[in-house]
Amino acid sequence: MNRATRTLAIAASALLLAQGAFALDFGFDLSNLAGLNNGEEFDWYTDHKETGWVTVPFNEDGTASLAIEGSLYAAKPVGTDGYTWFADLDLLRVRFVPYSSAGARLGMSVGRLPESDVTGFILGQTVDGVEANGVFSFGNMDFFAGYTGLLNTRKGGSIMTNDDQLDNSDHSDDVYGLGSQHAIGKVTLQVPEAFGSVDVIVEALGEYDMRRFLDSGYTSTADLVFGTLAFSAPLGEMAFGTLSGTWQSGVKEENDALGSSNSILATARVDMFPTAKNQVFGQVIYTPLENDFFDVFTPISYQSLGTLYSRNFSNLLRASAGWNFNPYDWVNLDVGGKVFMVGATNDAYPDFYNGSEFNAGATVKTTSDLKFRLDSYFWVPADGTMELQASLKAIFSF
């Protein structure tokens, strides 16, 4: 028996032993989506995903476990003639608790982990790395360090430079193509009820472009840090508010030309719960106009500001609102809208108002294993042609 075969046998034996000692949880999800888009030309699109997952607990209380999730994807995007397909390891996480006492608790996770930042606009993807979560008497602290270079570029999400864009397009037909190469670090401190009923969150997030060491033919890099201060508090008995400000700083290099990259992101959000089955929210986000000091705000993970809206965070003022209604256990309804404006007008942005995007959707659970999701989107530009998009997704789990 060679080393590889012996290693697989040991791993399989460990899984079987774990299954025998504790409850093994596993499943399979199948989703199929078909949709229509009436933009510049009428076209159809489709998206299919098959996902298998398993969770192996290592102890009775569930504080130590192994979770694995992998998927096969097939899609025909708008504007293309054929299907493309790829595979991805969506999750590989070993979780354990190395220390726990009456006054403190430290949890650890290692592997391919889902990561996000406090604003939800800078980091939102899986990253290979290690995470520590501490609960202390003064508050909660989170630490993460990871690397994106082993992710499938079709799902990696870190598209910050022209070279990252080229990676994504060059591997658009690969089953598993490696993409952007960024080292990421994050530290978050949350102090509940720091003053009165107000929670305070301080977060430092940064990325360093490793392409300069791993790709001799690189032409562009980005090394950025983000500092965020956020406040959240209840607003009466049925509402909750969040206010955050983020400072971006760092340098970008393009064809041997270095330049500083400073910008800000300001967000304000209110969530209201008038009844147990209703949620209403409103949000405003703002980024400044590029000038001699401010650069375009550049998230680590690609962020779509709207389903049909195509601009980035450049000189952005977006107001959004939505309503979620769950009248019965088997149905959920939602409607929403986003209004896109600019923070300041100039020759490049002569119009303050860009357009509005509206959405309406419903999720219907027909059985315990099958549910359907209907989505519709409407883009109404200030100048141009209205765009419509609608899709129906079936999700089967067993």
Buried (B, 14 or more C-beta within 10 A) or exposed (E): EEEEEEEEEEEEEEBEEBBEEBEBEEEEBBBBBBBBBEBEEEBEBBBBBBBBBBBBBBEEEEBBBBBBBBBBBBBBEBEEEEEBEBBBBBBBBBBBBEEEEEEEBBBBBBBBBEBEBBBEBBBBBBBBBBBBBBBEEEBBBBBBBBBBBBBBBBBBBBBBBBBBBBBBEEBBEBBBBBBBBBBBBBBBBBBEEBEEEBBBBBBEBBBBBBBEEEBEEBBBBBBBBBBBBBBBBEEEEEBBBBBBBBEBBBBBBBEEEEEEBBBBBBBBBBBBBEEEEBBBBBBBBBBBBBEEEBBBBBBBBBBEBBBBBEBBBBBBBBBBBBBBBBEEEEEBBBBBBBBBBBBEEEEEBEEEEBBBBBBBBBBBBEEEEBBEBBBBBBBBBEEEEEBBBBBBBBBEEE
